[in-house]
């Protein structure tokens, strides 16, 4: 279906991407990739005095908005969708200088967003370091016999942001003794007992935990006592 009537644009001029081969009624050039309808007759962009404009496809809302704001002359480009039975926006025609200016402004915004993301990442990293150090101090307070360096390793593992581990739970962030102890218990389970080997050999998890439970509690009791000077 060729465009036979202008769908009412919200603002500005309207340009069509024809679905059939059309030629300019004035200069006879064609087939046209873009055309303007004047008194129901197709005109090429040059004959319609729009040939100096450049096409900006839809997709980048900010770039489109800024390009149209900076362009003294612009047009909306539409194409008829046969399946849906309606005209759909494909992009805009704007002055080349306006597009260049809009691109510069969008790049500046993108750079500002990049710098903000970098600042946020540094802030979160600093927060994570402080939290991990606090978690490690609480481990050492509850388990003064914990080997050197082990408290820090347990805290770092338990407090990874987005991991879903106990250190990132509400109780963990509050440094609840139960949450801290759970993190230490989990570490002992995997490191000081044959728990992982039991799982790999096919032992069901509840049974594997039952078998190593006494060994875990033995290690925790030892760590709860301060090392001899």
C-alpha positions as CSV (number, residue, x, y, z in Angstrom):
1,X,0.0,0.0,0.0
2,X,1.4,3.4,-1.0
3,X,0.8,6.4,1.2
4,X,-2.2,8.2,-0.1
5,X,-3.0,10.5,2.8
6,X,-0.8,12.1,5.4
7,X,-1.2,10.7,8.9
8,X,-1.5,13.7,11.1
9,X,2.0,14.4,12.6
10,X,2.2,15.7,16.2
11,X,4.6,18.5,15.0
12,X,6.7,19.5,12.1
13,X,6.9,18.0,8.6
14,X,6.2,14.4,7.6
15,X,8.4,12.3,5.2
16,X,7.5,8.8,4.0
17,X,9.5,5.7,3.4
18,X,7.4,4.3,0.5
19,X,6.5,0.6,0.4
20,X,6.2,0.7,-3.4
21,X,8.4,2.2,-6.1
22,X,7.6,5.9,-6.4
23,X,9.1,8.6,-8.6
24,X,9.1,12.3,-8.0
25,X,6.2,14.0,-9.7
26,X,8.4,17.1,-10.4
27,X,11.9,15.9,-11.4
28,X,10.9,12.3,-12.2
29,X,13.8,10.9,-10.2
30,X,13.4,7.6,-8.4
31,X,12.6,5.2,-7.2
32,X,12.6,7.2,-4.1
33,X,13.8,6.0,-0.7
34,X,12.1,9.0,1.0
35,X,9.4,11.3,-0.3
36,X,7.1,14.1,0.7
37,X,3.4,14.2,-0.4
38,X,2.3,17.6,-1.8
39,X,-1.3,17.7,-3.0
40,X,-1.2,13.9,-3.0
41,X,1.8,13.8,-5.4
42,X,5.2,12.5,-4.3
43,X,8.2,14.8,-4.3
44,X,11.8,13.9,-3.7
45,X,13.5,15.6,-0.8
46,X,15.5,18.0,-3.1
47,X,12.3,19.2,-4.8
48,X,10.7,19.5,-1.4
49,X,13.6,21.6,-0.2
50,X,14.6,19.0,2.4
51,X,17.6,17.5,0.6
52,X,20.1,19.1,2.9
53,X,18.7,17.2,5.9
54,X,20.3,13.9,7.2
55,X,18.4,10.9,8.4
56,X,18.7,9.8,12.1
57,X,17.1,6.4,12.7
58,X,14.9,5.9,15.7
59,X,16.4,4.3,18.8
60,X,18.3,6.9,20.7
61,X,15.7,9.1,22.4
62,X,18.1,11.7,23.8
63,X,20.0,12.1,20.6
64,X,16.7,12.5,18.6
65,X,15.3,15.0,21.0
66,X,18.5,17.1,21.1
67,X,18.9,16.9,17.3
68,X,15.4,18.3,16.7
69,X,15.8,21.0,19.3
70,X,19.0,22.2,17.6
71,X,17.7,21.9,14.1
72,X,15.8,24.9,12.5
73,X,14.1,22.5,10.1
74,X,13.3,18.9,10.8
75,X,10.9,16.2,9.7
76,X,9.5,12.9,11.0
77,X,10.0,9.8,8.8
78,X,7.3,7.2,8.8
79,X,6.6,3.9,7.0
80,X,3.3,2.1,6.5
81,X,3.2,-1.3,8.3
82,X,0.8,-3.4,6.3
83,X,0.4,-6.1,8.9
84,X,-0.6,-3.6,11.6
85,X,-2.4,-1.3,9.2
86,X,-0.7,1.9,10.4
87,X,2.2,4.3,9.9
88,X,5.1,3.8,12.2
89,X,7.9,6.2,13.0
90,X,11.3,5.3,11.5
91,X,13.4,8.3,12.6
92,X,13.8,12.0,11.8
93,X,15.5,14.2,9.3
94,X,17.6,17.0,10.9
95,X,20.2,19.4,9.9
96,X,23.7,17.9,9.9
97,X,25.1,20.6,12.2
98,X,22.3,20.0,14.6
99,X,23.0,16.2,14.7
100,X,26.7,16.9,15.3
101,X,26.0,19.2,18.2
102,X,23.5,16.7,19.7
103,X,26.1,13.9,19.4
104,X,28.7,16.0,21.2
105,X,26.2,16.7,24.0
106,X,25.2,13.1,24.3
107,X,28.9,12.1,24.4
108,X,29.5,14.6,27.2
109,X,26.5,13.1,29.1
110,X,27.9,9.6,28.6
111,X,31.3,10.6,29.9
112,X,29.6,12.2,33.0
113,X,27.7,9.0,33.6
114,X,30.9,7.0,33.2
115,X,32.7,9.1,35.8
116,X,29.7,8.8,38.1
117,X,29.7,5.0,37.8
118,X,33.5,5.0,38.5
119,X,32.9,7.1,41.6
120,X,30.1,4.9,42.8
121,X,32.3,1.8,42.2
122,X,35.1,3.3,44.2
123,X,32.7,4.2,47.0
124,X,31.2,0.7,47.1
125,X,34.7,-0.8,47.1
126,X,35.7,1.3,50.1
127,X,32.5,0.3,51.9
128,X,33.2,-3.3,51.2
129,X,36.7,-3.1,52.5
130,X,35.5,-1.4,55.7
131,X,32.7,-4.0,56.1
132,X,35.1,-6.9,55.5
133,X,37.5,-5.5,58.1
134,X,34.7,-5.1,60.7
135,X,33.5,-8.7,60.0
136,X,37.0,-10.0,60.4
137,X,37.4,-8.1,63.8
138,X,34.1,-9.7,65.0
139,X,35.4,-13.1,64.0
140,X,38.6,-12.5,66.0
141,X,36.5,-11.3,69.0
142,X,34.3,-14.4,69.0
143,X,37.1,-16.8,68.0
144,X,40.4,-15.4,69.4
145,X,42.0,-18.8,68.6
146,X,41.3,-18.5,64.9
147,X,44.6,-18.9,63.0
148,X,46.4,-15.8,61.7
149,X,45.0,-14.6,58.4
150,X,42.1,-17.0,58.5
151,X,39.6,-14.5,60.0
152,X,40.3,-12.1,57.1
153,X,39.8,-14.9,54.5
154,X,36.6,-16.0,56.1
155,X,35.3,-12.4,56.2
156,X,36.3,-11.7,52.6
157,X,34.5,-14.9,51.4
158,X,31.3,-14.3,53.4
159,X,30.9,-10.6,52.6
160,X,31.2,-10.6,48.8
161,X,28.7,-8.1,47.5
162,X,25.8,-9.8,45.6
163,X,26.9,-13.3,46.6
164,X,23.9,-14.1,48.8
165,X,26.3,-15.4,51.5
166,X,25.6,-15.0,55.2
167,X,27.8,-11.9,55.4
168,X,25.5,-10.0,53.0
169,X,22.4,-10.9,54.9
170,X,20.7,-8.4,57.2
171,X,22.1,-10.3,60.2
172,X,25.5,-10.4,58.6
173,X,25.6,-6.7,57.9
174,X,24.6,-6.1,61.5
175,X,27.5,-8.3,62.6
176,X,25.1,-10.6,64.5
177,X,27.1,-13.2,66.5
178,X,25.0,-15.9,65.0
179,X,25.7,-14.8,61.4
180,X,29.4,-14.4,62.1
181,X,29.5,-17.9,63.7
182,X,27.6,-19.3,60.7
183,X,30.2,-17.9,58.4
184,X,33.0,-19.4,60.5
185,X,31.2,-22.8,60.7
186,X,30.8,-22.9,57.0
187,X,34.5,-22.3,56.4
188,X,35.5,-24.9,58.9
189,X,33.1,-27.4,57.4
190,X,34.7,-27.0,53.9
191,X,38.3,-26.6,55.0
192,X,38.9,-28.6,58.2
193,X,36.7,-31.6,57.5
194,X,36.2,-34.2,54.7
195,X,32.8,-32.6,53.9
196,X,33.5,-31.8,50.3
197,X,35.0,-35.3,49.6
198,X,31.9,-36.8,51.1
199,X,29.7,-34.8,48.8
200,X,31.8,-35.7,45.8
201,X,31.6,-39.4,46.7
202,X,27.8,-39.3,46.5
203,X,26.9,-38.9,50.2
204,X,23.7,-36.9,50.6
205,X,24.2,-33.5,52.1
206,X,22.3,-34.0,55.3
207,X,24.2,-37.2,56.0
208,X,27.6,-35.6,55.1
209,X,26.8,-32.8,57.5
210,X,25.9,-35.3,60.2
211,X,29.2,-37.1,59.8
212,X,31.4,-34.0,60.1
213,X,29.3,-32.1,62.7
214,X,31.4,-33.2,65.7
215,X,34.6,-32.3,64.0
216,X,33.3,-28.8,63.1
217,X,32.2,-28.2,66.7
218,X,35.6,-29.4,68.0
219,X,37.4,-26.8,65.8
220,X,35.0,-24.1,66.9
221,X,35.5,-24.9,70.6
222,X,39.3,-24.7,70.1
223,X,39.0,-21.3,68.2
224,X,36.8,-19.8,70.9
225,X,39.7,-20.0,73.3
226,X,42.5,-17.4,73.0
227,X,45.9,-18.6,71.9
228,X,48.5,-19.0,74.5
229,X,51.0,-16.1,74.5
